Amino acid sequence: MKPTLLQSKPVSLLTGLLLLIALILSLLIGVTMGSVHIAAADVYNVILQHFSWYEVQPLGVERAVYDIVWLLRMPRLVLAAAVGMGLAVCGAVMQAIMKNPLADPYILGISSGASLGAALAILCGVGTAFGANYIGICAFGGAFIMALAVLVIAGHGGESHPVKLLLTGMALGSVSSAFSSFIVYISNDIDGIQRVTYWLMGSLAGANWKSLTVIFPVVLGAVMFFWSQSRILNLMLMGDETAVTLGTNLHHYRQAYLVVCALVVGFVVYAAGMIGFVGLLIPHIVRMLFGTDHNKLIPLCALVGAVFLIWADVLCRIILPKTELPIGVLIALVGAPFFVYLMTRKVYHFGSRT
């Protein structure tokens, strides 16, 4: 297939630069928006005070304004960027690994494992020794253990392949979902059930700088790693037999990529709960516009995912007065119809390389 203008290398580089600028502007604009009105001068004064090289004239900013800007809004916007980046890139990688356009970061039952971990934490008190973040830690553990279990079982008796991984993930995901439903059914804790439901809808409200010092480097490192693996990911779209004829066995690469994806998704679940559709929608949009070459797809997915989730979070905070709409609900309401529209376009082909 002949490359279009958007799929040429210069246009892709320019688009990446523009998206990077859009990401920075999104952070700077998004931090001024929220249910509480704060003057832009006060907002930027608070931010600039954290750069030692910049001396700011005091504007009489109240402590409450400082807390809202630096301890609430800014960390959740940075977390939104990290979560969007991680989910979008992992979605693109999972679609290549599975050779399946419907694959997303949660396809191997990772979401079910995370839900089971959260249900055990909230309704059974498991993991309370971990402190205030015990729910997220248990969800991370559930997601990561589920991913490892899928890899071990799918690889038993021979090399794992996409269909075997998919079927194993579906089976283990169903078992985890059944256990989660059983725990909810036998629980008499109405408040706990509501907390589980809200957690499953996703939220960035728990963002803080301490957790970001771990989550952001992990996500950024994973993005850079997958970017360096663009050639192998391109081979995965061609299939194992074609890759073997070219001298590459994809089995070990597939396992390594799944472990890295599970690690990223585990941290995302820990920090923000379950946020669907980002890892499914963003890779398709970028692939449709710029082609399937992962050397372009990975960085563009990272930037588009980050910008997308930042503005989704802003809308969640301002769309309803005096309350916050769960981000998973908003993304599903917008993402599902748009994804259906993309799939009805005849010009789109998932596996075509340009």
Secondary structure, DSSP 8 states (H G I E B T S, - for coil): ----GGGSHHHHHHHHHHHHHHHHHHHHHHTT-SSS---HHHHHHHHHTT-TTS--------HHHHIIIIIIIHHHHHHHHHHHHHHHHHHHHHHHHHT-TT--TTTTTHHHHHHHHHHHHHHH-TTGGG-TTHHHHHHHHHHHHHHHHHHHHHTTTS---HHHHHHHHHHHHHHHHHHHHHHHHH---HHHHHHHHHHHH---TT--HHHHHHHHHHHHHHHHHHHHTHHHHHHHHH-HHHHHHTT---HHHHHHHHHHHHHHHHHHHHHH----SHHHHHHHHHHHHH-S-HHHHHHHHHHHHHHHHHHHHHHHHHSSTTS---HHHHHHHHHHHHHHHHHT-TT--TT---
